[in-house]
Amino acid sequence: MISFKQKSFEEQVKEAEKHSYFGAIRKKSSLAATAYDHIIVGGTPPDNRMLDHPEKPLADLMTNKEIEAYLDLGKIVRFFETTLEEAEKELQKRITVKDAHFPLVEDILYLSEIGRLPEKFQKYLK
């Protein structure tokens, strides 16, 4: 049997269409997206491991250390062009209102749901 990774893009799309659809993808955290999801939106999975396990979300394929690195608070500081303290307050506010337009919030909430949120980020859920 040919693996997902070895299939042509057209074959990958056909398989992905059985498991995902565009509307569902827009509601997912980037860490909840599967290879199928990425294929449906016309992209390629950001991590090669996803091609070996197209049904698994990226978070399931990442180590705890990779997840911590992915949730870099420095991204927030740069995004808001502010201090770490102010960025943390902004993140806390956006988590409280479940701001789905802010990807890091989606990722933190998703990781909390699946029990993979690193300890140092737990404080933002309070």
VENKA-V41992 format. One record per pair of residues at least 6 apart in sequence whose C-alpha atoms are under 8 Angstrom apart, sorted by the first residue. I is the first residue (numbers start at 0). GAP is how many residues later the second one is. If there is no record, write none. Layout:
BEGIN
I,GAP
I,GAP
END
This chain:
BEGIN
2,49
3,8
3,47
3,48
3,50
4,46
4,47
11,24
11,27
12,23
12,26
12,27
14,21
15,19
15,20
15,21
15,23
15,24
16,19
16,23
18,17
18,36
19,16
19,17
19,20
20,16
20,19
21,15
21,18
21,19
24,8
24,12
27,78
28,74
28,77
28,78
28,81
29,28
29,73
29,76
29,77
30,26
30,27
30,28
30,76
30,79
31,25
31,26
31,27
31,75
31,78
32,23
32,24
32,25
33,11
33,16
33,20
33,21
33,22
33,23
33,24
34,9
34,10
34,15
34,16
34,18
34,19
34,20
34,21
34,22
35,18
35,19
37,6
37,7
38,6
44,6
46,11
48,12
49,6
49,7
49,8
49,11
58,8
58,52
63,52
63,54
66,51
67,50
70,33
70,37
72,11
72,14
72,15
73,10
75,8
75,11
75,12
75,15
76,6
76,7
76,10
79,7
90,14
90,33
91,32
91,33
93,8
93,11
94,10
94,14
94,29
94,30
95,29
97,7
97,8
98,6
98,7
99,6
107,9
107,13
110,6
END
